[in-house]
Amino acid sequence: MNVAIIGTGLMGRPMGERIMNANHRLIAYNRTPEKAKPLAFLGADVVSIPAEAIASSECVVLMLADAQAIRETLLQKDALGSVAESTVIQMGTISPEESITIQGEILRAGGDYFEAPVLGSIPQAEKGELIVMVGSTSEQFGRWSDLLRCFGPDPVLIGPVGHAAALKLALNQLIASLTAAFALSLNFLERKEIDLDLFMKILRKSALYAPMFDKKLERMIERDYANPNFPAKHLAKDIDLFLNEAKPLRLQTVGLEGVRQLVQMTLTRGWAETDYSALFQVISQGVG
Ligand SMILES: NC(=O)c1ccc[n+]([C@@H]2O[C@H](COP(=O)([O-])OP(=O)(O)OC[C@H]3O[C@@H](n4cnc5c(N)ncnc54)[C@H](OP(=O)(O)O)[C@@H]3O)[C@@H](O)[C@H]2O)c1
């Protein structure tokens, strides 16, 4: 198949590589052309406008930062004009409402659309071990499952467009809340000069343990937030998306609003582009 990818950032680059490993022809577009170069080196056709990628492919994988980025690439006049006959597979993290709106615009332009947001990060994207959650019809799911298996072994059909996006937001607010809680416990024990190895040994044996704690432990202890898997700015985006969706449901979200403040401080203090575990630093800097 001829498969286009728009967005070859941290996740899009390895996902593009997986598409090529499955013997599809890849046509790649990225706003900053340098970031598509590693894919060109592996044999992808890198193009300079989104419309060119769309016109020369049967389907378009979107791995862009947010809905605004989708608007500025796929939903521009030329690109939208070339989407007829093509299927757009939206894999970034956007809200259910945004996904449904974009679906409407693609359908009006004569194209097809579904969402397939992913859980997991760069290492899982490189190995094809992402958890792929699909918001589509069962017909679309059947038609595109093989391609989705480039990214993860068992794509799961969640429901119609919007449902997978909602599930993804529910997972990402957990990332934020768990990380904030873990970073607070670690900071507390450091100040109390209590052995962190002992803390981790007890935590690992308990029902409180989440594997992500160990994934972030070293970064936090070493204060090493460089080379992010998931930049803090995207976690901030996902918290806002979740809060916006939760508001009309009249859920009590004060807990997440507190975590939001922490993540916002992470951004304003200069760690927007670094790994989100940098929120450890904000807690460590304390108040006042
Ligand atoms: N990293 C993770 O662990 C992870 C895991 C699951 C889901 N996600 C989600 O997947 C999506 C991509 O994540 P990522 O980590 O790959 O992010 P990233 O490295 O920041 O890449 C973002 C991509 O969006 C493009 N972009 C941003 N704003 C744009 C605009 N206004 N116009 C055109 N292009 C624009 C960037 O182009 P430039 O290169 O020109 O900036 C880049 O290609 C996000 O929605 C994220 O929340 C990330």
The ligand as a Tripos MOL2 file, in Angstrom:
@<TRIPOS>MOLECULE
LIG
   48    52     1     0     0
SMALL
NO_CHARGES

@<TRIPOS>ATOM
      1 N1          5.3590   10.8660   22.9850 N.am      1 LIG1
      2 C1          4.5430    9.9690   23.5130 C.2       1 LIG1
      3 O1          4.9300    9.1660   24.3700 O.2       1 LIG1
      4 C2          3.1000    9.8640   23.0540 C.ar      1 LIG1
      5 C3          2.4120    8.6860   23.3220 C.ar      1 LIG1
      6 C4          1.0920    8.5600   22.9090 C.ar      1 LIG1
      7 C5          0.4680    9.6030   22.2590 C.ar      1 LIG1
      8 N2          1.1590   10.7600   22.0270 N.ar      1 LIG1
      9 C6          0.4430   11.8340   21.3100 C.3       1 LIG1
     10 O2          0.7860   11.7190   19.9340 O.3       1 LIG1
     11 C7          0.8930   13.0180   19.3330 C.3       1 LIG1
     12 C8          2.3050   13.2380   18.8100 C.3       1 LIG1
     13 O3          3.1750   13.1160   19.9040 O.3       1 LIG1
     14 P1          4.7800   13.2450   19.7630 P.3       1 LIG1
     15 O4          5.3190   12.8340   21.0930 O.co2     1 LIG1
     16 O5          5.2310   12.5770   18.5270 O.co2     1 LIG1
     17 O6          4.9090   14.8260   19.6260 O.3       1 LIG1
     18 P2          6.0300   15.7320   18.9240 P.3       1 LIG1
     19 O7          7.3440   15.0440   18.8880 O.co2     1 LIG1
     20 O8          5.9360   17.0520   19.5950 O.co2     1 LIG1
     21 O9          5.5000   15.8520   17.4230 O.3       1 LIG1
     22 C9          4.4220   16.6790   17.1230 C.3       1 LIG1
     23 C10         4.2330   16.7460   15.6300 C.3       1 LIG1
     24 O10         3.1950   17.6960   15.3360 O.3       1 LIG1
     25 C11         3.7220   18.6730   14.4250 C.3       1 LIG1
     26 N3          3.0760   19.9680   14.6520 N.ar      1 LIG1
     27 C12         2.8920   20.6020   15.8430 C.ar      1 LIG1
     28 N4          2.2300   21.7520   15.6480 N.ar      1 LIG1
     29 C13         2.0300   21.8760   14.3070 C.ar      1 LIG1
     30 C14         1.3970   22.8490   13.4930 C.ar      1 LIG1
     31 N5          0.8160   23.9270   14.0340 N.pl3     1 LIG1
     32 N6          1.3850   22.6310   12.1550 N.ar      1 LIG1
     33 C15         1.9530   21.5370   11.6130 C.ar      1 LIG1
     34 N7          2.5550   20.5630   12.3330 N.ar      1 LIG1
     35 C16         2.5890   20.7430   13.6720 C.ar      1 LIG1
     36 C17         5.2140   18.7170   14.7060 C.3       1 LIG1
     37 O11         5.8820   19.3060   13.6230 O.3       1 LIG1
     38 P3          7.3170   20.0090   13.8600 P.3       1 LIG1
     39 O12         8.3000   18.9020   13.8640 O.co2     1 LIG1
     40 O13         7.4430   20.9450   12.7240 O.co2     1 LIG1
     41 O14         7.2310   20.7200   15.1890 O.co2     1 LIG1
     42 C18         5.4710   17.2110   14.8610 C.3       1 LIG1
     43 O15         5.4670   16.5640   13.6230 O.3       1 LIG1
     44 C19         0.4640   14.0110   20.4310 C.3       1 LIG1
     45 O16        -0.9220   14.2230   20.3280 O.3       1 LIG1
     46 C20         0.7800   13.2530   21.7260 C.3       1 LIG1
     47 O17        -0.0030   13.7170   22.8060 O.3       1 LIG1
     48 C21         2.4660   10.9150   22.3870 C.ar      1 LIG1
@<TRIPOS>BOND
     1     1     2 1
     2     2     3 2
     3     2     4 1
     4     4     5 ar
     5     4    48 ar
     6     5     6 ar
     7     6     7 ar
     8     7     8 ar
     9     8     9 1
    10     8    48 ar
    11     9    10 1
    12     9    46 1
    13    10    11 1
    14    11    12 1
    15    11    44 1
    16    12    13 1
    17    13    14 1
    18    14    15 2
    19    14    16 1
    20    14    17 1
    21    17    18 1
    22    18    19 2
    23    18    20 1
    24    18    21 1
    25    21    22 1
    26    22    23 1
    27    23    24 1
    28    23    42 1
    29    24    25 1
    30    25    26 1
    31    25    36 1
    32    26    27 ar
    33    26    35 ar
    34    27    28 ar
    35    28    29 ar
    36    29    30 ar
    37    29    35 ar
    38    30    31 1
    39    30    32 ar
    40    32    33 ar
    41    33    34 ar
    42    34    35 ar
    43    36    37 1
    44    36    42 1
    45    37    38 1
    46    38    39 2
    47    38    40 1
    48    38    41 1
    49    42    43 1
    50    44    45 1
    51    44    46 1
    52    46    47 1
@<TRIPOS>SUBSTRUCTURE
     1 LIG1         1 GROUP 0 **** ****
